Amino acid sequence: MSDCLTVIPARLGSTRFPRKVLARLAGRTMIEWCWRAAKAAKLGPVLVAVDSREVADEVERFGGEFVMTRPSLPSGSDRVWAAARGRREPVILNYQGDMPLLKPSTLRATVKALSKGADIATSVIALGDAARRDDRNVVKAVLAKNGRCLYFSRAPVSSWEHLGLYAYRRAALKRFVSMSPSPLEKSEKLEQLRALEDGMVISAAVVRERPVAVDVPSDLRRAETMLRRGLK
């Protein structure tokens, strides 16, 4: 596909793990791992949306393309739109830079889920672990039989775990970032609820991969363990 633009928002000042996009995993920075996965998916052009010269220099070092965005932007979605607004691709994939070992097939499945007529597509995995189901840091998705997302919550409301990947139709992303945070979004602290409250359709791709999301330094050590065991 050449009609999909992948944007990796790379903010240097992450709250829980500052400078994590430059943290090293098996000799490569987190942002390089994500860029390599996005390139391997062969969906189209890949941009890294940076907010500092330091991250831009790293992207240039490994041969990637970057767009400088304002550090004051409130979210990754706003950063993705800032990078994509001057482009023409009708589909925009928001690949957050905290899943360095994500398989290209998961990126492709997320984009493919837009073919169901949705405004936005995302990915979910089966949630069988009781501890993760009760963990409020794990976001759950409530799905209709046809894969349409009905709700997202941190409470144990379903057997699907949500992965933080989003494929947008261009018009949908433009509309999304123009809206103010919604009541449900504020309550759950989940921005995708803003889209649902506004009547937008989100479809989910069910995938098998359970990626390591690097939110804190201990997650990076888990990713290193996966690499050593050959689980990548």
C-alpha positions in Angstrom: 0.0 0.0 0.0 1.2 3.5 -0.8 -1.9 5.3 0.3 -1.1 4.8 4.0 1.2 7.1 5.9 2.6 5.7 9.2 3.5 8.4 11.8 5.4 7.5 14.9 5.0 10.2 17.5 8.3 10.4 19.5 8.1 12.8 22.5 11.3 13.1 24.4 9.8 14.1 27.7 7.6 11.1 28.5 6.2 11.4 32.0 6.7 7.8 33.4 9.9 7.1 31.5 11.7 10.3 30.4 13.7 10.0 27.2 12.4 6.5 26.5 12.4 6.9 22.8 16.2 7.1 23.0 16.5 4.2 25.4 18.5 1.4 24.0 17.3 -2.2 23.4 19.9 -4.6 22.1 22.0 -1.8 20.6 19.2 0.1 18.9 17.1 2.9 20.3 13.4 2.4 20.9 12.5 4.7 18.0 14.7 2.8 15.6 13.0 -0.5 16.5 9.6 1.1 15.8 10.7 2.7 12.5 12.1 -0.7 11.3 8.8 -2.4 12.1 6.9 0.3 10.3 9.2 0.0 7.2 8.9 -3.8 7.2 5.1 -3.5 7.1 5.4 -1.9 3.7 2.3 0.1 4.1 3.7 3.3 2.6 5.8 6.2 3.8 7.0 6.4 7.4 7.5 9.6 9.3 8.7 10.2 12.9 7.0 13.1 14.6 9.7 14.6 16.9 9.7 17.4 19.4 13.4 17.9 19.9 16.6 18.2 17.9 18.1 15.3 19.8 15.5 12.8 18.6 15.6 14.3 15.1 19.4 13.7 15.0 18.8 10.0 16.0 16.2 9.6 13.2 18.6 11.0 10.7 21.4 8.7 12.0 19.4 5.5 11.1 18.1 6.9 7.8 14.6 7.8 8.8 12.5 10.9 7.9 11.2 13.2 10.6 8.9 16.1 11.0 9.5 18.6 13.8 6.3 19.3 16.0 5.7 21.6 18.9 6.6 20.2 22.3 3.4 21.8 23.7 1.0 19.5 21.7 -1.3 17.8 24.1 -1.3 14.2 22.8 0.3 11.7 20.4 -2.8 12.1 18.1 -2.2 15.8 17.8 1.4 15.2 17.0 0.5 12.7 14.3 -1.9 15.2 12.7 0.7 17.9 12.9 3.1 15.7 10.9 0.4 14.4 8.5 -1.7 17.5 7.7 0.5 18.6 4.8 0.5 15.2 3.2 -2.0 13.6 0.9 -2.3 9.9 2.0 -6.0 9.1 2.8 -5.1 6.7 5.6 -2.9 7.6 8.6 -1.5 5.0 11.0 -0.6 6.2 14.4 2.1 3.8 15.7 3.0 5.0 19.1 6.7 4.5 19.8 6.3 2.4 22.9 6.0 -1.0 21.2 9.4 -1.6 19.8 9.0 -5.3 19.0 5.7 -5.1 17.2 5.3 -7.4 14.3 4.7 -5.8 10.9 1.7 -8.1 10.4 -0.1 -6.4 13.3 0.4 -3.0 11.7 -1.0 -4.4 8.4 -4.0 -6.0 10.2 -4.9 -2.7 11.9 -5.0 -0.8 8.6 -7.0 -3.6 6.9 -9.7 -3.2 9.6 -10.6 0.1 8.1 -12.1 -1.8 5.1 -15.1 -2.6 7.3 -16.3 1.0 6.6 -14.9 2.4 9.9 -13.6 5.9 10.6 -10.9 4.5 12.8 -9.4 1.0 13.2 -7.4 -0.4 16.1 -6.2 -3.9 17.3 -7.1 -6.1 20.2 -5.9 -9.4 21.6 -7.7 -12.1 23.7 -7.5 -11.4 27.4 -7.4 -14.6 29.4 -5.2 -13.6 32.3 -7.3 -12.7 35.3 -4.6 -10.5 36.8 -4.4 -8.4 33.6 -8.2 -8.3 33.4 -8.3 -6.7 36.8 -5.4 -4.4 36.2 -6.6 -0.8 35.5 -3.4 -0.1 33.6 -4.6 -2.6 31.0 -7.3 -1.1 28.7 -10.1 -3.4 27.6 -12.3 -3.1 24.5 -15.9 -4.1 24.3 -16.7 -5.4 20.8 -19.9 -6.2 18.8 -20.0 -9.4 16.9 -18.9 -7.6 13.7 -15.8 -6.2 15.4 -17.2 -2.7 16.0 -15.9 -1.2 19.2 -18.7 -0.3 21.6 -16.7 0.9 24.5 -13.2 1.1 26.1 -12.5 0.9 29.8 -9.9 0.3 32.4 -12.4 -1.8 34.4 -12.7 -5.6 33.7 -15.6 -5.2 31.3 -14.6 -7.6 28.5 -12.2 -10.4 27.4 -10.4 -8.2 24.9 -7.2 -6.2 25.6 -6.7 -3.1 23.6 -3.4 -2.3 21.8 -2.6 1.4 21.3 -2.5 1.4 17.5 -4.9 3.5 15.5 -5.5 3.7 11.7 -7.5 6.8 10.7 -9.1 7.9 7.6 -7.7 11.4 7.0 -11.0 13.2 7.5 -11.6 11.2 10.7 -8.2 12.2 12.3 -8.7 15.9 11.3 -12.2 15.8 12.9 -10.9 13.9 16.0 -8.2 16.4 16.9 -10.5 19.4 16.4 -12.8 18.1 19.2 -12.5 18.9 22.9 -12.0 16.0 25.3 -15.3 14.4 26.1 -16.9 13.5 29.4 -16.3 9.8 29.1 -12.7 10.4 27.9 -12.0 12.5 31.0 -13.6 9.8 33.2 -11.7 6.9 31.9 -8.6 8.8 30.7 -9.0 7.2 27.3 -9.0 9.5 24.3 -10.6 7.0 22.0 -13.9 7.5 23.9 -14.0 11.0 22.4 -14.5 9.4 19.0 -17.2 7.0 20.2 -19.1 9.8 21.9 -19.1 11.8 18.7 -20.6 8.9 16.8 -17.5 7.8 15.0 -17.1 4.1 14.1 -14.1 2.3 15.4 -13.4 -1.3 14.1 -11.0 -3.7 15.8 -8.6 -6.3 14.2 -8.2 -9.3 16.4 -4.5 -10.2 16.4 -2.5 -12.9 18.3 0.6 -10.9 19.1 1.0 -9.7 22.7 3.6 -7.0 22.4 5.6 -5.5 25.2 4.5 -1.9 25.7 7.5 0.0 27.2 6.0 2.4 29.8 8.6 2.2 32.5 12.3 1.0 32.6 11.3 -2.5 33.9 9.3 -3.0 30.6 12.5 -2.4 28.7 14.2 -5.2 30.6 11.2 -7.5 29.7 11.7 -6.7 26.1 15.4 -7.5 26.4 14.5 -10.9 27.9 12.2 -11.6 25.0 14.9 -10.9 22.5 17.4 -13.1 24.3 14.9 -16.0 24.3 14.3 -15.5 20.6 10.6 -14.6 21.0 10.8 -11.6 18.6 
